[in-house]
Amino acid sequence: MSDNCVVIEPAVLQELRTKRARRDSYQRINSGEIYQSFFMTHTCYDCMPKSGKVLLLDARLSIRKAFFALVFNNVRAALVWHAPTSSNIGLITISDFINMLIAAYDTKWNSLDTLETSSILEWKQDLHRKSGLTDDQLGLNIIHLGPEDNLYTAILTSTEHKIHRIPVIDPLTHDFLFLITNKRILKFLYLFIYDLPQPPFIHQTLEELKLGTYENLVLINLQTKLIEVLRIFQTIRISALPVVDNEKRLRDIYSKFDIMHLAATRTYANLDVPLCDILGVIHDQNTHQLATCKMGDQLFELMDKFVTREVHRLIIVDDAQHIVGILSMSDLMRFLVSKFKKLDSTHSNIYVSNGHLSVPTCESEPMDT
């Protein structure tokens, strides 16, 4: 054998062949359709982490302990398990905590004991009764996906129902696998971003694409009371509020997840406190960096910020830090879905055969995180 011979492991060779096949399949797709076909040819299973934390709470657990569990595990939602029926009856989220706090505040904290001692099941049953549903219908209308559903379906489901996370459940065993979010889907796409042909719009600016919200922005200031912030979260389905000074310049961002510090410190009995008294406690001003962007930023830069900063929204500002608008991750994913709907089927490599959508396929592995 020659001294210059290079030995390649079979696994490495297979990986090289897979990458070449993936690149060849991508080249057969029009560049303007590449992200859409990517979402169609990858499933929720592909997006599932190889290892991750699954938080499943018993419905008999007290509400207080449930939110302590969310804080301790640093998660925004957990699936609720009903042992008598061996079924999932929904999610418990930060929105539930907000609704509970407002209900307790409006009753002059007469329901504080309920917040401390009631179970998740009792809270869910009470919500169903107020909605005109019976206890037998508990958990029947959970929006969920299967591991074989493609990512396009996941994006469309989340945007149409205006929800941030969807349980992925095995259709055979009914086991809960993980929660899929637009954030996870975008991160999965980003793993392949340099392997994919670049669509024309990726180098267009925010101003050219007209993405985001620019009118009727809801802003709060440092003197806004916490109870007012909670009511805004309850009535308007947004996940964060920009905090501005007297000159309407961005000072901070208060998100729904920040509310969990109330559960962690058990300071939820005083909701009349202004934000200026609590922002310094939950955000270290020396290290806390606001996720912002400008109208001249290109779409690729925006996607990079969403993934690397791990945020759900970017505040659009001018050079003086005045707020121009807000770009959410839902806006971005909705844009990609709308691009797919607008594709001209006569010029597309994506076609329907026997009622099923067909595209060039490419192999992938589950995500690491």
C-alpha positions in Angstrom: 0.0 0.0 0.0 1.3 3.4 -0.9 2.5 5.7 1.9 0.3 8.4 0.4 -2.9 6.4 0.7 -5.8 8.0 2.5 -8.0 5.8 4.6 -11.6 7.0 5.0 -13.9 5.5 7.7 -17.1 4.0 6.2 -19.2 6.3 8.4 -17.4 9.3 7.2 -17.7 8.2 3.6 -21.5 7.7 4.1 -21.7 11.2 5.6 -19.9 12.7 2.6 -22.3 10.9 0.2 -25.3 12.1 2.2 -24.1 15.7 2.0 -23.4 15.4 -1.7 -26.9 13.9 -2.3 -28.4 16.7 -0.2 -26.6 19.4 -2.2 -27.6 17.8 -5.5 -31.3 17.7 -4.4 -31.1 21.3 -3.4 -29.7 22.4 -6.8 -32.8 21.0 -8.5 -35.1 23.4 -6.6 -35.7 26.9 -7.7 -33.8 29.2 -5.2 -36.9 31.2 -4.4 -38.6 28.0 -3.2 -35.7 26.5 -1.2 -36.9 27.2 2.3 -40.4 26.2 1.5 -39.4 22.9 0.1 -37.0 22.4 3.1 -40.0 22.8 5.5 -42.0 20.3 3.3 -39.4 17.6 3.2 -38.5 17.7 6.9 -40.7 16.4 9.7 -41.2 17.2 13.4 -39.1 14.1 14.2 -36.1 15.7 12.3 -36.5 18.7 14.6 -36.7 16.7 17.8 -33.6 17.1 20.0 -31.4 14.0 20.5 -31.6 14.7 24.3 -33.8 17.1 26.0 -35.9 17.8 29.0 -39.6 16.8 29.0 -41.6 18.3 31.9 -44.8 16.3 32.6 -46.8 17.4 35.6 -49.5 15.4 37.4 -52.9 17.1 37.3 -53.2 16.7 41.1 -50.1 18.9 41.7 -50.8 22.2 43.4 -50.6 25.3 41.2 -47.9 26.9 43.3 -45.7 23.8 43.0 -46.4 23.6 39.2 -45.0 27.1 38.7 -42.1 26.4 40.9 -41.4 23.4 38.6 -41.5 25.7 35.5 -39.0 28.1 37.2 -36.7 25.4 38.5 -36.5 23.8 35.0 -36.3 27.1 33.2 -39.2 26.2 30.8 -42.3 28.2 29.7 -44.8 25.3 29.6 -45.4 21.8 30.8 -47.8 19.1 29.7 -50.4 18.0 32.3 -51.0 14.3 32.9 -54.3 13.0 34.1 -53.6 9.7 35.8 -57.2 8.4 36.1 -57.8 8.6 32.4 -54.1 8.0 31.4 -54.2 11.0 29.1 -52.8 14.5 28.6 -55.3 17.2 29.4 -53.4 20.2 28.1 -50.6 22.5 28.9 -49.9 24.8 31.9 -48.2 27.9 30.8 -47.2 31.4 32.0 -50.5 32.6 30.6 -52.3 30.5 33.2 -50.2 32.1 35.9 -51.1 35.6 34.6 -54.8 34.7 34.6 -54.6 33.4 38.1 -52.8 36.5 39.4 -55.4 38.9 37.8 -58.3 36.8 39.2 -56.7 37.0 42.7 -56.1 40.7 42.4 -59.6 41.5 41.3 -61.0 39.6 44.3 -58.8 41.6 46.6 -56.6 38.5 47.1 -59.5 36.5 48.6 -58.5 33.8 46.1 -54.8 33.8 47.2 -55.3 30.6 49.2 -56.8 29.1 46.0 -53.6 30.0 44.1 -51.5 28.4 46.9 -53.5 25.2 47.4 -55.7 24.4 44.3 -54.5 21.7 41.9 -53.9 22.1 38.2 -56.9 19.9 37.5 -59.2 22.1 39.5 -58.0 25.2 37.6 -58.5 23.4 34.2 -62.0 22.3 35.2 -62.9 25.8 36.3 -61.8 27.2 32.9 -63.8 24.6 31.1 -66.9 25.3 33.0 -66.6 29.0 32.3 -66.3 28.2 28.6 -69.5 26.1 28.7 -67.7 22.8 28.5 -68.1 19.7 30.7 -65.3 17.9 32.6 -65.7 15.0 30.1 -64.4 17.2 27.4 -61.2 18.1 29.3 -58.2 17.6 27.0 -60.2 16.6 23.9 -59.4 19.7 21.9 -55.7 19.8 22.4 -53.9 21.0 19.3 -51.1 18.6 18.6 -48.9 17.2 15.9 -47.4 13.8 15.1 -43.7 13.1 14.6 -44.2 12.5 10.8 -46.0 15.8 10.2 -43.8 18.1 8.2 -42.5 21.5 9.4 -44.7 23.4 7.0 -47.7 22.0 8.8 -46.2 22.9 12.1 -45.6 26.5 11.0 -49.1 26.8 9.5 -50.7 25.4 12.6 -48.9 27.8 15.0 -49.6 30.8 12.8 -53.3 30.0 12.2 -54.0 29.3 15.9 -51.7 32.0 17.2 -49.9 29.7 19.6 -46.2 29.5 20.4 -45.8 25.8 21.1 -47.4 22.6 19.9 -47.1 19.2 21.6 -45.7 16.4 19.4 -47.4 13.1 20.4 -46.7 9.6 19.1 -50.0 8.5 17.3 -49.5 4.9 18.3 -48.4 5.0 21.9 -49.9 8.5 22.6 -46.6 9.3 24.4 -45.6 13.0 24.5 -42.3 13.5 22.7 -41.5 17.2 22.8 -42.9 20.7 22.2 -42.2 22.1 18.8 -42.0 25.9 18.4 -41.2 28.3 15.6 -38.0 29.1 17.4 -36.9 25.4 17.2 -37.9 25.2 13.5 -35.9 28.3 12.6 -32.9 27.0 14.6 -33.2 23.7 12.6 -33.3 25.5 9.3 -30.2 27.5 10.4 -28.2 24.3 10.7 -28.4 24.0 7.0 -28.4 27.6 6.0 -24.9 27.6 4.4 -25.7 24.3 2.5 -28.8 25.8 0.9 -29.0 27.9 -2.2 -29.8 31.5 -1.2 -33.2 32.7 -2.2 -33.3 36.3 -3.7 -35.2 37.7 -0.7 -32.6 36.8 1.9 -30.6 39.8 1.0 -33.5 42.2 1.0 -33.8 44.6 3.8 -36.6 44.8 6.4 -37.8 48.0 4.8 -38.1 46.3 1.4 -39.8 43.2 2.7 -42.3 45.2 4.8 -42.1 42.7 7.7 -43.2 43.4 11.2 -45.7 45.6 13.0 -45.4 49.4 12.8 -48.8 50.7 13.8 -50.8 50.6 17.0 -47.7 49.5 19.0 -48.3 48.8 22.7 -45.6 50.5 24.7 -45.2 50.8 28.5 -42.9 53.0 30.6 -41.0 52.7 33.8 -43.9 53.9 35.9 -46.4 51.4 34.5 -47.7 49.2 37.3 -47.2 45.5 37.1 -51.0 44.8 37.2 -51.4 46.9 34.1 -48.8 45.0 32.3 -50.5 41.7 33.3 -53.8 43.0 31.9 -52.2 43.9 28.6 -50.7 40.4 28.3 -54.1 38.9 29.1 -56.1 41.0 26.6 -53.6 41.2 23.8 -51.8 38.0 22.7 -48.3 39.3 22.7 -45.3 37.8 24.5 -43.3 41.0 25.4 -43.7 44.7 25.8 -41.1 47.4 25.0 -40.3 49.7 28.0 -39.6 53.3 26.9 -38.6 56.5 28.6 -40.3 59.9 28.3 -38.8 60.5 24.9 -40.1 57.1 23.6 -36.6 55.6 23.4 -36.2 52.0 24.2 -35.0 51.3 27.7 -35.9 47.6 28.3 -38.2 44.8 27.3 -40.5 43.1 29.8 -41.6 39.6 28.6 -44.1 37.1 29.9 -41.2 34.9 31.1 -40.0 37.7 33.3 -43.3 37.2 35.3 -42.0 33.9 36.5 -39.7 35.8 38.9 -42.9 36.5 40.9 -43.4 32.7 41.4 -39.7 32.2 42.2 -39.6 34.9 44.9 -43.3 34.6 46.0 -43.7 38.4 45.5 -46.9 38.2 43.6 -49.0 39.7 46.4 -48.0 43.2 45.4 -48.9 43.9 41.8 -49.2 47.7 42.2 -45.4 48.1 42.1 -44.0 50.1 39.1 -41.7 48.4 36.6 -38.8 50.7 37.6 -38.7 48.9 41.0 -38.4 45.4 39.5 -36.6 45.6 36.2 -33.3 46.2 38.0 -33.9 43.0 40.0 -34.6 40.7 37.1 -32.3 42.2 34.5 -28.7 42.9 35.2 -28.1 46.2 33.4 -24.4 45.5 33.1 -24.9 42.3 31.1 -28.5 42.6 29.8 -28.5 43.3 26.1 -31.6 44.3 24.2 -32.3 42.4 20.9 -32.9 45.2 18.3 -32.6 45.7 14.6 -32.9 48.4 12.0 -34.9 48.9 8.8 -31.7 48.5 6.8 -30.9 45.1 8.1 -31.1 42.2 5.7 -33.3 39.2 6.2 -30.3 36.9 6.7 -29.0 39.2 9.5 -32.4 39.1 11.2 -32.5 35.3 11.0 -29.0 35.2 12.5 -30.1 37.4 15.4 -33.2 35.3 16.2 -31.1 32.2 16.3 -27.9 33.4 18.0 -29.7 35.7 20.6 -32.4 33.0 21.2 -35.2 35.6 21.3 -38.8 35.6 20.0 -38.9 39.2 18.8 -36.6 42.0 17.7 -37.4 45.7 18.5 -37.0 47.8 15.3 -35.3 51.1 16.3 -33.7 54.1 14.5 -30.3 55.5 15.2 -31.5 57.4 18.3 -33.1 54.2 19.7 -36.6 55.4 19.1 -39.0 52.5 18.5 -40.1 52.2 14.9 -41.8 48.8 15.1 -41.5 45.2 16.3 -40.5 42.1 14.3 -41.6 38.8 15.9 -40.5 35.3 15.0 -44.2 34.6 14.0 -43.9 37.5 11.5 -40.8 35.8 10.0 -42.4 32.4 9.8 -45.6 33.7 8.5 -43.7 35.5 5.7 -42.0 32.2 4.7 -45.4 30.4 4.7 -47.0 33.2 2.6 -44.1 33.0 0.1 -44.9 29.3 -0.3 -48.6 30.1 -1.0 -47.6 32.6 -3.6 -45.4 30.3 -5.6 -46.4 29.9 -9.2 -47.0 26.2 -9.6 -46.2 26.4 -13.3 -42.6 27.3 -12.6 -42.2 25.2 -9.5 -40.3 22.0 -8.9 -42.8 21.2 -6.2 -45.7 19.3 -7.6 -48.7 17.3 -6.5 -49.0 13.7 -7.4 -52.0 11.6 -6.4 -53.0 14.1 -3.8 -49.6 14.1 -2.2 -47.0 16.9 -2.4 -43.7 15.8 -3.9 -40.3 17.4 -3.7 -36.7 16.4 -4.0 -35.8 14.9 -0.6 -32.7 15.2 1.5 -31.6 13.3 4.6 -31.2 14.8 8.0 -30.6 13.8 11.6 -32.4 14.9 14.8 -31.1 18.1 16.4 -28.6 18.1 19.2 -30.5 20.7 21.2 
